[in-house]
Amino acid sequence: MSHGRGYVAALSEQCRAKDIPILTNVQVVGLIKEGSRVIGVEARFKNQLKKFYADKAVIIASGGFSANKALYTKLDPRLEGMTFTGASSATGEMIGIAEKAGAAVSDMEYIQCNLGPDVGYSHRSGYHLDVTRHVLVNIHGKRFVAEDGARDYLRDAVLQQPNKIVYSIVDKNGFQNLSSLFQQAGILGEIEGEHFENNDLAELAKKMKVPPENLVNTIKEYNQAVETKKDPYGREVWMLTQKIETPPFYAARVRMAVHYTMGGIVINENAQVLTKEREPIKGLYAAGEVTTGVHGSNRVGGNGLLDAFVFGRIAGENAAVGL
Ligand SMILES: Cc1cc2nc3c(=O)[nH]c(=O)nc-3n(C[C@H](O)[C@H](O)[C@H](O)COP(=O)(O)OP(=O)(O)OC[C@H]3O[C@@H](n4cnc5c(N)ncnc54)[C@H](O)[C@@H]3O)c2cc1C
């Protein structure tokens, strides 16, 4: 199973086994408080506003706000017009709802981007996912960044390129190393007109509409850098190990897209939601991307689910005993 469905299936199975009801298509619109304690939620359910009261506590696990274009553009105007890579459910309104209930909210400006499709296109190439063997060039066919750099560094470098459009390039070996899902996206993207393939680099450049001479020289220089481990783009850790030399060559026209949001509700190590004074709000826990603090200003790829599972479990255990 892919795209998280395996996790959801396993967790749902446990709920069913323990007779824990799961309601879907329910949108929480408010937290209900009695004095300083959160005692339930108000939610839109079957076109009606309904109150749900908690036996012990409420846990917010509503994800980030990477699908909330108005909010991320307000926080980082460079992202104007950019799309997002994730689910449209990452709307982030629970952050404001928790704040209204007294929660501290922090680090909202730390917005992680990753390479995604060009605006108006839908297939995410994934060519950039293997950092040992891909090249990024701008619309002039020139490199501008260490491709194996951290996500915030790559985001800033791409957003500075002309039209904020770049091309991610791999050769046959890079393409074959991708998962079948990303190979499929690569092929569908070619049909859609955002991905390009050719046995000859100069011909590939013509398809991409970048100067052929520049692209050919760029790949030559990149291959030399892999060989000599000397590159104009400095780095702390060297991960480029594979040359781009085996045809066919593949290019994807890509832009930065909002991928993950590091800011959100402040919690402590017990997953208790904290006030601005860093006091736990009774009856309220939070876990996963809706929270802040775990990843600092730049989440390391692969750690989002770990955060959600670790703090989800801590929140569940503590909520169950009413810590
Ligand atoms: C393309 C992509 C690839 C990724 N790959 C990886 C990876 O390989 N490894 C990794 O560790 N992480 C990865 N991540 C990050 C990872 O997906 C997230 O960190 C993780 O899904 C966050 O889990 P969560 O449970 O906090 O939130 P989510 O999975 O976003 O779930 C939140 C749920 O809350 C619901 N919700 C939101 N608001 C409300 C509301 N008001 N009322 C009721 N329900 C609401 C939403 O509908 C959603 O179902 C990736 C992210 C993207 C976008």
The ligand as a Gaussian input file, in Angstrom:
#p B3LYP/6-31G(d) Opt

LIG

0 1
 C        3.986000      14.372000      -0.892000
 C        4.403000      14.136000       0.546000
 C        5.280000      13.106000       0.840000
 C        5.679000      12.874000       2.159000
 N        6.520000      11.840000       2.404000
 C        6.873000      11.572000       3.665000
 C        7.732000      10.469000       3.964000
 O        8.188000       9.764000       3.049000
 N        8.036000      10.228000       5.269000
 C        7.554000      11.002000       6.292000
 O        7.862000      10.740000       7.451000
 N        6.736000      12.040000       6.045000
 C        6.383000      12.346000       4.774000
 N        5.557000      13.411000       4.519000
 C        5.012000      14.174000       5.668000
 C        3.868000      13.377000       6.321000
 O        2.935000      13.026000       5.316000
 C        3.198000      14.233000       7.404000
 O        4.192000      14.579000       8.337000
 C        2.114000      13.448000       8.123000
 O        1.107000      12.988000       7.222000
 C        1.439000      14.310000       9.178000
 O        0.522000      13.490000       9.841000
 P       -0.631000      14.092000      10.725000
 O       -1.398000      12.921000      11.246000
 O       -0.086000      15.076000      11.674000
 O       -1.555000      14.928000       9.712000
 P       -2.319000      14.450000       8.398000
 O       -1.785000      13.169000       7.880000
 O       -2.310000      15.653000       7.503000
 O       -3.792000      14.153000       8.901000
 C       -4.605000      15.190000       9.401000
 C       -6.062000      14.801000       9.287000
 O       -6.851000      15.765000      10.008000
 C       -7.981000      16.116000       9.217000
 N       -8.427000      17.479000       9.576000
 C       -7.832000      18.663000       9.306000
 N       -8.548000      19.692000       9.812000
 C       -9.638000      19.135000      10.420000
 C      -10.759000      19.670000      11.107000
 N      -10.927000      20.983000      11.294000
 N      -11.694000      18.809000      11.571000
 C      -11.572000      17.463000      11.391000
 N      -10.514000      16.884000      10.749000
 C       -9.580000      17.718000      10.262000
 C       -7.495000      16.019000       7.780000
 O       -8.588000      15.837000       6.915000
 C       -6.575000      14.804000       7.841000
 O       -7.309000      13.627000       7.632000
 C        5.172000      13.696000       3.215000
 C        4.284000      14.739000       2.924000
 C        3.910000      14.968000       1.604000
 C        2.977000      16.107000       1.326000

